[in-house]
Amino acid sequence: MKYEAVIGIEMHAELNTKTKIFCGCKTDYGAQVNTQCCPICIGLPGTLPTLNKKVVEYAVKMGLACGCTINRETKHDRKNYFYPDLPKAYQISQYDIPLCENGEISFYVGEEKKSVRILRIHIEEDAGKLLHDNRFSGTLIDFNRCGVPLIEIVSQPDLRSPEEARAYLDALKAILECLGICNCRMQEGNIRCDVNVSIRPEGNEAFGNRVEMKNVNTFSGAVRGIEFEIARQTAVLEAGGAIEQETRRWDDDRGESLPMRSKEDAQDYRYFPEPDLVPIRLDRAYVEEIQSSLPELPLVKFERYWKEQGLTQYEATMLSTDKDKASFYESCIAVKPNLAKQICNWILGDIAKLQNQKHCLISDLSIDPSALCELIELNVAGTLSSTSAKAVFDEMVATGKAPGTIVQEKGLAQVNDEEALAAIVEKVLSENQGPIAEYHNGKTNVLGFLVGQCMRNSKGKGNPQLFNKLLAEHLNQ
């Protein structure tokens, strides 16, 4: 029997506010353990939380970007469970009236456009972090993360493959980065996912029992976990067994999911309204102001770059999902819209390479968009060879000088005078009788060698396309 996967994802995204959700403690990553917490964070009796207004603003932004309805009257709820990293023994979250609900986002898998419904987006506080280390026995707790603000983005079970799940996660990450509300550094735990997977016979409408994998902290891990779980559940059903509803833990090192406990339902958490916080009431004008402040979203950018500016899907994706690259690209095409393809090539090529070397953003390199466009025009016009253009770029970044000035100072202008180049071609041919004989015997790839010799004789200034043309003419006479 063939089975179909049914996948839903709950993404937890840390909001990059300066302070925590219910107190004034900082949210800096990597601080010394237990130095960014207070009586509110660690749940001392008699303490009272105060809601950080910025958390609500950021959550509303995400909700509007995902096409959600914003509930202008909502509240907080206590989610009760006991675990060592949750000092209050309850988490302040939202239950029956989330801040945002009933949205939808679209994304591409290959050239096919897909949509996933968003069930809800709600705000809540993070728990602490358990520390395990060979330097000490037992387990220690760092409460720095307690009270860091989260939004939980819960999808409907609309995903049908690991590939769709990855594309959906990438789309969510791109929106979070575009809005500037989450740092999205996976290595710091800014984004974590709970993945729900079930399978059903193809053609069936009813869902099977779902298995939840908790706290998957990489997108590639989510894909591997889904693939493993589909295979595991298929094997169980084909052996005549039944899938139990349970919570499992994805172990990326072992490449398998391991059972943790039976899956909890809402009643297991004994939700009730949070008595220490007043309800949230949002003015219509407040929501409309946030709506009007939203930037162009990644999907709109992607389709504009791909369908209107002639970039490939890969190029459009690389630019539209990177806020820094997209901003620089937009600045450049505002100067020279006819050079969109060449600008993209430079951003994804030499500029990206320089970024990797320096571990920085394009904005940190102080590259003037007008200067890059001038450099590209010199290359397109044939004034600079591709090799010389790269040399000019390096000098431009190092000194801040204009490309034209560098070309003049270093004498890098490409020679396009056919008479001067023809003289070099004749000299190279007279010195390379062996390769000429090979060419006439059918080894036409020696033409590249001869072009290289011409470039060496011209000290890199000759136009390689003209050298190629002149050599071919001579050799074919």
Buried (B, 14 or more C-beta within 10 A) or exposed (E): EEBBBBBBBBBBBBBBBEBBBBBEBBBEBEEEBBEBBBEBBBBEEEBEBEBBEBBBBBBBBBBBBBBBEBBBEBBBBBBBEEEEBBBBEBBBBBBEBBBBBBBBBEBBBEEEEBEBBBBBBBBBBBBBBEBEEEEEEEEBBBBBBBBBBBBBBBBBBBBEBBBBBBBBBBBBBBBBBBBEBBBBEBEEBBBBBBBBBBBBEEEEEEEBBBBBBBEBBBBEBBBBBBBBBBEBBBEBBEEEEEBEBBBBBBBBEEEBBEEEEEBEEEEEBEBEEBEEBEEBEBEEEBBEEBEEEEBEBBBEBBBBBBEEBEBEEEBBBBBBBBBBBBBBBBBBBEBBEEBBEBBBBBBBEBBBEBBEEEEEBBEEEEBBBBBBBBBBBBBBEBBBBEBBBBBBBEBBBEEEBBBBEBBEEEEBBBBBEEEEBBEBBEEBBEEBEEBBEBBEEEEEEBBEBBBEBBBEBBEBBBBBEBBBBBBBEBBEE
